[in-house]
Amino acid sequence: MQTSSLRYFLAVARTGSIAAASAQLNVAASAISRQIANLELELGCVLFERRPRGMVPSPAGELLAQHAHQVLVRTDQVVTEIRELQGLARGLIRVASSEGFALDVLPNAVAEFHARHPGIRFELAILPPAQVTQVVAAGDADIGMTFTLAPTAPVQVIYDHQVEMIALSAPDHPLAGTPVRRLADLTAYPIALPTRDTTARRVFDAACEAEGITVEPVLTANILSALLPFVRRSRGLAVMSALSVQTPLRLGELVSIPIRAHGGLMRGIQVQTMRERRLPHAVQAFLRELIAALPPVGRKA
């Protein structure tokens, strides 16, 4: 079996249709259909069941999908290691991340790394926290960076730290420049929060409940970047990690207001890699620089 056939087959198994796999791989649908037909002829079995909701792998197809994934991961690893003979001249680094890190920390780290190693390319996927861990465990991302509320068993954790959420305001906000504020102090102002399915919102809601505080946000959004214009142009406050807005804070575009909460406003952050996988040289180099840009473990952030 050729790796191209396995790659086409796996794309159809994951997307549920030849058309979707064609769009994902930028390969003609007829070529994908032909390769799958050749695989079925070679193996003497049907690999997909055609159902109303799409193409679903048959029992034989599920077994082949597991094999195909392992083969392709190993093949990509060998190709990467061969390219590493050229040092950091070429390569691809795939990063999966929670949105909070994609606003500031990761783009800055990528830009600095690229300035020294312009031949290295990056792919950044923004995913929900649990999904970041899943794609890293499956080998579909080299590095995962995510907020966590519970232990993550399926991956190797390279960096594990606790960070505290803060309130953000415009520089001319009445609370700007004041010392640590109580959680209840925030309720006097419009508040912008992420949606309830995020780790930040869960931690914030739990802290409010612990103090018997009810907060009705003026703005909720499923992307953090949508909260920042509201803060800049109003008397509103947003609550998130300072790591998400390091550059606006440094430039004075936003102001950080520490919050004291009885229930705590701490979240775990992790940098993850696939277990028992030897990382390509370029990935290792970027990983070291990324971790160096994060708060030292043991120091409150």
C-alpha positions in Angstrom: 0.0 0.0 0.0 1.3 3.4 -1.0 1.4 6.2 1.6 -0.6 8.4 -0.8 -3.4 5.9 -0.9 -3.4 5.7 2.9 -3.4 9.5 3.2 -6.4 9.8 0.9 -8.2 7.0 2.6 -7.6 8.5 6.1 -8.8 11.9 4.9 -12.1 10.4 3.7 -12.5 8.5 7.0 -12.0 11.7 9.0 -14.1 14.1 6.9 -16.9 11.6 5.9 -16.9 12.3 2.2 -14.7 12.2 -0.9 -15.6 15.8 -1.7 -14.5 17.1 1.7 -11.3 15.1 1.5 -10.7 16.5 -1.9 -11.0 20.1 -0.6 -8.8 19.4 2.4 -6.0 17.7 0.4 -6.4 19.9 -2.7 -6.5 16.7 -4.8 -9.1 15.8 -7.5 -12.0 13.8 -6.1 -11.6 11.3 -8.9 -8.1 10.5 -7.9 -9.2 9.9 -4.3 -12.1 7.7 -5.4 -9.7 5.7 -7.6 -7.2 5.2 -4.8 -9.9 3.9 -2.4 -11.2 1.6 -5.1 -7.7 0.2 -5.6 -7.3 -0.3 -1.8 -10.6 -2.2 -1.7 -9.5 -4.3 -4.6 -6.1 -5.0 -3.1 -7.6 -6.0 0.3 -10.7 -7.7 -1.1 -13.1 -5.9 1.2 -15.4 -2.9 1.5 -13.7 -0.1 3.4 -16.6 2.3 3.6 -20.4 2.1 4.2 -22.4 4.7 2.3 -24.9 6.2 4.7 -27.2 9.3 4.6 -24.8 11.2 6.9 -21.8 10.3 4.8 -19.1 7.7 4.3 -18.5 5.7 7.5 -15.5 3.2 7.8 -16.6 -0.4 7.8 -15.0 -2.7 10.5 -12.2 -3.4 8.1 -12.0 0.4 7.3 -11.7 1.2 11.0 -8.8 -1.3 11.4 -7.1 0.2 8.3 -7.6 3.7 9.6 -5.6 2.9 12.8 -2.8 1.3 10.7 -2.8 4.2 8.3 -2.5 6.8 11.0 0.5 5.0 12.6 2.2 4.6 9.2 1.7 8.2 8.2 3.0 9.5 11.6 6.1 7.4 11.2 6.6 8.4 7.6 6.3 12.1 8.4 8.8 11.6 11.2 11.3 10.0 8.9 10.9 12.8 6.3 11.3 15.4 9.0 14.5 13.8 10.3 16.0 13.6 6.8 15.3 17.3 6.3 16.9 18.0 9.7 20.2 17.1 8.1 20.0 20.7 6.9 19.8 21.9 10.5 17.1 24.6 11.0 17.1 25.6 7.4 13.8 23.9 6.6 10.9 22.3 8.4 7.3 22.5 9.6 6.1 23.1 13.2 2.4 22.3 13.9 1.0 24.0 17.0 -2.5 23.5 18.5 -3.5 26.1 21.0 -6.3 27.5 23.1 -7.3 31.0 21.8 -5.9 32.8 24.8 -2.4 31.9 23.8 -2.9 32.7 20.1 -3.6 36.3 20.8 -0.2 37.2 22.0 2.3 34.6 23.4 2.4 32.3 20.4 2.5 34.8 17.6 5.3 36.7 19.3 7.2 33.4 19.8 6.7 32.4 16.2 7.8 35.9 14.9 11.0 35.8 17.0 11.8 32.2 15.9 11.1 33.0 12.3 13.4 36.0 12.3 16.3 33.7 13.1 15.2 30.7 11.1 13.2 32.0 8.1 13.0 28.5 6.5 10.8 27.1 9.2 7.1 27.2 8.5 4.3 27.1 11.1 0.8 25.8 11.2 -1.3 27.1 14.1 -4.7 25.6 14.9 -7.0 27.3 17.4 -9.1 24.7 19.3 -11.1 24.2 22.5 -8.7 23.2 25.4 -9.7 19.5 25.4 -9.4 19.2 21.7 -5.8 20.6 21.8 -4.9 17.6 24.0 -6.6 15.2 21.6 -4.8 16.3 18.5 -1.5 16.3 20.3 -2.1 12.8 21.5 -3.1 11.7 18.0 0.1 13.1 16.5 -1.7 15.7 14.5 0.1 18.6 16.2 3.7 18.7 17.4 3.0 21.1 20.3 -0.1 21.8 22.3 -0.6 24.9 24.5 -3.8 25.0 26.5 -5.6 26.0 29.7 -6.5 23.1 31.9 -8.8 22.4 34.8 -8.1 18.7 35.2 -5.1 16.3 34.7 -4.4 15.4 31.1 -3.2 11.8 30.9 -2.9 11.0 27.1 0.0 13.4 26.5 3.4 14.3 27.8 3.3 17.6 29.8 6.5 19.6 29.1 5.4 22.7 31.1 2.7 22.9 33.8 1.9 26.2 35.7 -0.8 28.1 37.4 -1.8 31.6 36.2 -4.3 34.0 37.8 -6.9 35.9 35.8 -7.0 39.6 36.0 -9.5 42.4 35.1 -8.6 44.5 32.0 -9.6 48.1 31.5 -8.9 51.1 29.3 -6.1 53.4 30.7 -8.7 56.1 31.7 -11.0 53.7 33.6 -11.8 54.7 37.2 -10.2 51.5 38.5 -7.0 51.8 36.4 -3.9 52.1 38.5 -5.7 51.2 41.7 -4.4 48.4 44.0 -5.9 44.9 44.2 -9.7 45.0 43.9 -12.3 42.7 45.4 -14.3 40.6 43.0 -17.5 42.5 44.2 -15.9 45.8 43.0 -16.2 44.7 39.4 -20.0 44.5 39.5 -20.3 48.3 39.5 -19.1 48.3 35.9 -20.1 46.7 32.6 -18.4 43.3 32.3 -17.4 41.4 29.2 -16.8 37.6 29.6 -16.1 34.6 27.5 -18.9 32.0 27.0 -19.7 29.5 29.7 -18.0 26.6 27.9 -14.5 28.1 28.5 -12.2 27.4 31.3 -11.9 31.2 32.1 -15.7 31.5 32.5 -16.0 28.4 34.6 -13.3 29.7 37.0 -14.9 33.2 37.1 -18.4 31.8 37.7 -17.2 29.5 40.5 -15.4 32.4 42.2 -18.6 34.5 42.0 -20.7 31.7 43.4 -18.3 31.3 46.3 -18.8 34.9 47.3 -22.5 35.0 46.5 -22.0 37.5 43.7 -24.3 37.6 40.6 -22.7 39.0 37.4 -24.8 39.6 34.3 -22.2 40.3 31.6 -23.0 43.0 29.1 -21.1 41.2 26.4 -20.3 37.5 26.0 -18.3 36.1 23.1 -16.8 32.8 22.2 -13.5 34.5 21.1 -11.5 36.6 23.5 -10.4 39.1 20.8 -14.0 40.3 20.5 -13.9 41.4 24.2 -11.0 43.8 23.8 -12.6 46.6 21.6 -15.4 46.7 24.1 -12.9 47.4 26.9 -11.0 49.9 24.9 -14.1 52.0 24.0 -16.2 51.8 27.1 -16.1 51.9 30.9 -16.3 48.1 30.7 -14.0 45.4 32.2 -12.9 42.1 30.8 -11.6 39.1 32.8 -8.9 36.9 31.3 -5.3 35.9 31.8 -2.6 38.5 31.4 -0.7 36.1 29.1 -3.4 36.7 26.5 -2.7 40.4 26.3 1.0 40.9 27.2 1.7 43.3 24.3 -1.3 45.6 24.8 -0.4 45.8 28.5 3.2 46.5 27.8 2.3 49.3 25.3 -0.2 50.8 27.7 -3.2 50.2 25.5 -4.9 48.2 28.3 -4.4 48.2 32.1 -4.2 45.2 34.3 -6.3 45.2 37.6 -5.4 42.4 40.0 -8.5 40.8 41.6 -8.8 39.2 45.1 -11.3 36.4 45.2 -12.1 34.1 48.1 -12.5 31.1 45.6 -9.4 32.0 43.6 -9.1 32.8 40.0 -6.4 30.4 39.1 -6.2 28.3 35.9 -3.6 25.7 34.9 -1.7 26.1 31.7 0.2 23.3 29.9 2.5 22.8 27.0 2.1 19.3 25.7 3.7 16.9 23.2 2.8 13.4 22.1 3.9 10.7 24.4 7.0 8.6 23.5 7.6 10.6 20.3 11.0 11.9 19.3 10.4 15.5 18.3 12.0 16.9 15.2 15.0 19.2 15.8 13.1 22.4 14.8 10.2 21.5 17.1 12.6 21.0 20.0 14.3 24.3 19.4 11.0 26.2 19.2 9.7 24.4 22.2 12.7 25.6 24.3 12.2 29.2 23.2 8.4 29.1 23.8 8.8 27.8 27.4 11.5 30.4 28.1 8.9 33.1 27.2 6.5 31.8 29.8 6.4 32.5 33.5 8.9 30.3 35.4 7.3 27.4 37.1 6.8 28.1 40.8 6.4 31.8 40.3 2.9 33.2 40.4 1.7 34.7 37.1 
